[in-house]
Structures are given as C-alpha cells and as structure tokens.
Amino acid sequence: MSLAFRSEIEITVWLAGCSIVDVAILPRSRPAVMRLFAGKPASSVLSVLPRLFSLCAVAQQVAYLSAVEAARGEDAAAETVQRRVTAVVAERLTELVRGLFVRQLAFDGTGAEAVRALMHAATVLGGVASEGAREGAMREAVSQIKSAVTALGTTRETQCPEPGRAPAAAHLARFNAQALSLPAIEQSFLSVADDPDVIARLLTEGASFSGAPELHGRIPETGVWARRGGREQILALDAGPAERLKARLAEVARLLAWLDDAERDLEDGVIASYSLGNQRGAAAVECARGRLYHAIELDDEDRIVRFQLLAPTEWNFHARGPLVQSLKGSRLAAGPRGQDAVRTFVGSFDPCVSFNLNFHEAGRA
C-alpha cells in the first residue's frame, strides 16, 4: 500500500501429501500514521496520503476528508458526496482491472492487444478519478474499458465469461475442483452494520486492533466476495479460485454499468461517515479490496490528537482470518498445477501489498 512502508506478506502452506494441514501468515509492516500525523493541522494531511498509499489513494483521501468533516460536525453537500462516490467507484474499477488483467489472468497473444488497451484506459480513468469530475473524459475511458473487456470475453454481470470467448474462459477452466478442493466453511462478511463496533475499537485500542482486527471472535472477510455475499445471501461454502475470479470479473462489469448509469443500485455504505462528538469522527469507504476505516480526533485548534486507520488487508490476511480458514483442510493437485491454484486463490483475496507464498511438508523445517 505504501512506498515508504511497503513489504511482502509471508504465507507458508504446510502440506501432508496433497492436503493442506496448516497455513501461517507473517503480516506486512504498516505505516504508523499516529506517530506521523500527531499534532499536525488536519488540513495538512490530505496531500500526503497519496504519497503514503500508492494504491486506493482516492479512497484514502475520501475516508480522511469524511472523517475530518464528521469530527468538525460538518455535513458534505449531496453533490460532493455523489462526486466522491463516483471517484471511489472509478478507482475501484481501475484497481480491479489492474489486479485481474496484469497480475492474475495470464493471456497469450490473442489477448495481449486487448489487455494493453484495457490498461491504457484504466490509467486514464484512474487519473480522471483522482483529479475530480471530468465527465466526458470519464465516459470515454469507461467506453474503452468496455470494448477491451468485451474482446476478452467478460462483458456481463454474470459470473461466467462468455463461452468460446477466450482467453478469459480458457484461463478459468484451469482451476477446477481437481486443482484445488476446499472444505465447506461458514463464511462471515464485514458490512456497514459492523462500522460502529469497528470504529469504537479503533479509537479505544488503536494500533493493537488495526494490526490484527477481530469482532468478538469474528474475523470477517471483506472485498469483492463479501460484496457479492451481501447481494446474493447464498454463496458456495467451498468456492475455489475460479469462482472468486468470476466474482471479480462480474464486479468489473457491474461497476462499468454503474458508471454508465449512476441511478443503478450499488451496495450500501460506499461512503459512510460518523460524527462521534467531542471533535471525534470516523468514516468507512468501500474500496476495491474491501472496507477501509479512518477514525480521528481533533483538538480546539484543528490539530490531530488521534488518528487510526484500518485497511481491508488486515482482515483477509489475519493469522486466523478468512484466507487461513478457507485453505486449511484443502486438497490440491500434485506439483505446479495445485500450487498455481493455491497462488491464484490467495491472489483473489487481493492484498494491498505483494505476497510471498511458500510450500513445505509438515514436520520439516
């Protein structure tokens, strides 16, 4: 997430034959925002955030602005909120496109040209989103992204790329149940209803909570799969890498449709702000990787007394979190095919930093 604090997440998968018996996660380092910003004027921080957070910079700025306004007891105008929602959605689309078509879906020469066009349009859209509303430029970028994803066979809000529209369908076919078979587990998803509890814990416990968050024993998942769960209610309890990649492709189509018609439904709480009294405020923003939280307290001179943030990665890559619980007890195909399926499954949780995945036989150092 950060150039200055960027580090890998270390993930070790312990195998007994073709079964995963344990998963260990060594988390990334995180920027100590409280130490960085304590005593600073609230207005001085906004321009620093994009330099600290190279991914989801718009969401970080919107969360910060919304939390500061709530602490001051201010209400943003409806048109300002709508503009921010549009910028967050555009950035979410850009991040999903980059994550999918650069890091995860491997294309041969038949898709390379479409991918290049897609990334160019996504870069343009990301620039437009970060600069503010330029409706004509945004619509043109959205149109170009639509054309590119159509060429790749992922045009609709369904989970399945169009049959015969390689290369997306061909790539997904690699990840069937024989490559990675996961146990059926009960799933828990972070939602707007959790905001008050999360924010209260952030303000009282600070970095000890944001580094390893949990809610009364729950460590819910956040992100694309959680958003889909909020819409559909019933999800496969043993969904593997193919199903999760299809959900991300479907979200790309969903966000493109929304940017074409902002009257369409989107999930609740894309931006939610909370005025907590005593010059304290908080905000939650539903960004590409899930729910991002900022909580802040100001003094009488509008300087920062307390500032905490919680990124989606800390839920999904918690040492006892959704990824670990999903993988433990899985069976994978022998050799590179099974390991590639695990790597794709881990990548579908979309961490905001890179990850290093290691496989070891149980009982061996």
N, C-alpha and C positions, 0 to 999 in steps of 0.2 A: 504494500500500500504506500510505502514511503521510500523515497530515495535515500534519505539520511538513515532510516532505521530498518531498511529492507533486509529481510532474512528469510531463509527457507524454513518450511515446516518439515521436520524429520518424521517420517512414518515408517515403522518397522512392522512387517507382517510375518507372524510366526506360523510355520506350516508343520503339519504332521501328515506326510504324504501329500494328498491333494485336498486336504482340509485346512482351513484357517482356524487355528486354535486360540490365537490372541493377536491383538493389534496394539501397538504402543505409539503414542504421538508425543513428540517433543515440540511444544509450541514455538512460534516465532517470537522475536523480541518486538516490543511495541513502543511507540513514542510516548514519553512521559509528558503528556500535554499539560498536566497540572504544574509541573516544575517549569515548563517552557513559558506558560502564559500567566502565572500567578502575579497579580499586581499590575498587569498591563491594562491599558484602556481597552474596553470591549471593542471599540471601533478599529483598533489596530490589528486585530487578529484575522479578519476576513481575508485580507490579501495574502496572508501567509499560508493559509490552508492548502491552496493548490500546489505550493512548493513542498509541503509535507506529505501530501497524499496524491500520488500520481494517478491513482485510479479513483473513479467516482468523486472527482473533485467538486462537481456541481452539487451532488448530494451532500457532501460535507459542508459546503457553503450554505446551502439551503437549511440544513439542520442547525447550523450555528446561528444564522440570522433569525430563524424561527424561535430558537431557544432564548436568544437575547431579547427579542421583542416580547416574548412571554414574561421574562424576568422584569422588564420595564413596564409591564402592564399594557403594552401596545397591541393593537389588532391590525394585521395587514389587510389592505383593501382586497376585495374579492378578485379584481383583475390581476393584482400582484400574485395572489395565491395561485390563480389559474396559470399565469405565466411560469411560475416556479414549478408547478406540476408538469407542464409541458416540457420544461427543460430537464427535469428529473427523468421523465419517460424517454425523452430523446437520448439522454446519456445511458439509461438502462439498455435501450436498444443497441446503442453503439458498443457498450461493454459486452453484451451477449453475443453480438456478431463477431467481435474480435476474439472472444473466448472460444466460440464454436468453430469458426472457419479458419482460424490461424493455429490454435493450439490443439484442437481435438479432432475435427473431421479431416481425414487425410484424403486428398484428391489427386487423381492423376492428371494428365494433360488435358483431358476433356473438360475438367472443371477449373483449371488454373486461371483462364481468362476471366471467368465469372467471379472467381474469388478476388482477383486483382481489382475488378470494377467495384465489387462489394466493399472492399476495404477502403478504396478511394472515397466512395460515397459516405461510408461510416465516419471517415476522418472529417469530411466536410460537415456532416451532421453534428459530430462532437464539437467542432469549432463554433457552429451556429448556436448550439445549446449553451455553451459556456459564455458566449458573448451576449446572450439575450435574444429576444424575439426578432427574427428576420423571416417573416412568414414565407416569402417567395423562395428564399434560399433553402429553408427547411423543407418545403414541399418538393422542391427539385431533388434534394438529397434523398428524401423518402421514396420518391418515384424511382430513382436509380437503384436504391437498395431493393425495392420490389422486383425490378427487372432482373437483378442479379440472383436473388433467391429463387425466382421462377426458373431461371436457367439451371439452378442446382436441384430443382425438384422439391422445394419446400415452400409452397405458396399459400397454404391454407392453415386455419387454426385447428386442424386435425392433428393427431399425434403421428400419423404415418406420412412420410414423403410419398409423393405420387408414384405408383408402381411404374417401373420402367424408366423413371426419370432419374437415371444415375447422374451424379455419383453419390448423392446422399443416401438413397435406398440401399445401394450396394454396400456402402460403408456400415450402415446399421445392421445389415444381415450378418456381419461378423460376430455380433455379440448376442448369441442366443443362450439358452439355458445351459447348453453343454460347455460353453466357455466359462461361465460363472453362474453358479446356482446359489442364491441367497436364501437364508431362512426367513420365514414369515414372522415379522416382529410388529408389535404395536407401535404406531407412529404418533409423534407429538409435534405440533407445529406452533411456532411463535406467531402471535396475532396481535391486533390492536388491543384486544381485551387484556393482554399481558402488560401493556405500557405502564399503567400506574405502579405495578409491583416492580418492574424493571427499573423505573426511574427512582423510586424510593430507595431501592437497594444501591443504585449508583451514587446517590447523594449521601447515603449514610456509610457505605462500605468502600466506596471509591475503587481504587485500582485492584484491590483484592477480589472484588466482584467482577469487574470488567475483564480481568485476566482469565477467569475461569467461572463464567456465569452459570447459575442454576436457579431454578424456581421451585423451592420446596421439594427437591428431589428430581424435578423435571429438568431435562436438558433438551429443549425442543429444537427441531430443525427450522431453519429459515432460508428463504430464497425461492427459486422457481418452483421446486417441488412442493414447498409449503404453500405457495400462492395457488397452485393448481389444487392442492388438497382443500384449501378454503373455498374454492369454487365448486368442486365436484363432490366433496364429502367422502366419497368412497374411492380409495386407491388400492392398487395391488400391494399387499404387505411384503411381497418378495420382489419388488420391482428392481430390475437389474440395470446395467449401463445403457442398453438400448432404449428402455422405457424412459429413463431420465433424459437421455439425449433427445428423444422425441418430444418430451415436455418442453425442453428448451427451444427446440425448433418451432413448436406451436406457439410459444410465447413471443418469438420474433414476429410471427405472422400476426399475433394479437396486438402487439404494440404498433406495428405498421398500420393496422386497421384503425387503431385509436388515433394515431397522429393524423390520419386522413379525416377522421370524424370524431372530434373531442366530446361529442354528445353520447358516444358509446359508453357502456359501463366499464369501469376499471375497479380493481379491488378497493375496499375501504382503507382509508388512512394512508394514502400515498404520502401525504404530509400531515402530521398531527402535532399540534403544539399545546403546551400545558403551562398555565400560569399558576405557580405554587405559593405565591405570597412571599413577603419578606425579601423581595428582589431576587427571587429564585424562579427559574423557568426551565423547561425542557422541551425537546422535540424529538419526533421519530420520523424517519424518512424511509420509504420502501425503495431501496436502490437495487441494482442488478443482482447483487449477491444476497440480498435479504434486508432485514430491518436494522437500520443504523440509528443509534441514540446519541444525543448530546444533552447534557444537564449542566446548568451554570448558575452561579450565584454572584451577584454584583454588590459593590459597596455603594455608599451615597454619592461617590464621585464617578460612578460608572466604570469602576475598575474590577477586574476579575478576582473574586475571593476564592471561588471553587469552580473547576471545570473538569468534567469527566465525559469520556465518550466510550461507546461500546460498539464494535464492528461486528457484522454478521459472522465473520470467520471464527470468532471466539466461541460461538455456539456449535457450529457444524464440525469444527476440528478440536473440540473439547476432548480431553483424555478419556472421558466416559460418555462422549456425545453420540450424535446420530450416525456419523461415519463408522465409528468403532463398533457400535451396537449392530449396525447393518452387516458388517463384514465378518464378525465373529460367528463361527459355525458354518461359514460358506464352504462350498466345494468349487474348485476351479480345475480347468483342463490342465494337463501337464505341459510344462515348457512355456515358450513365449506366448502362445495363444491365451493361456489362462492369466499370465501376468499382465499382458496387454489389456485384458478385460478388467482386471482389478485397477490398473492405472487409469483407464477410461472412467471407471466408476468413481474413483477418488476425484478425478478432474471434474466430474459432473456436479460435485459439491462446490466447485468454483471458488477456491480460496483467493484472497486478495494479494497473496504472495505466491511464489513458486513453492513446489514441494519436492522432496527427495524421498523416493519410495524404495525400500529395501526388503528383500525376502530372505528369511532364514529358517532352517529346520529347527523345530523345537528341541531343546536340550543341547543345542550347540551355541557357542558364544558368537 
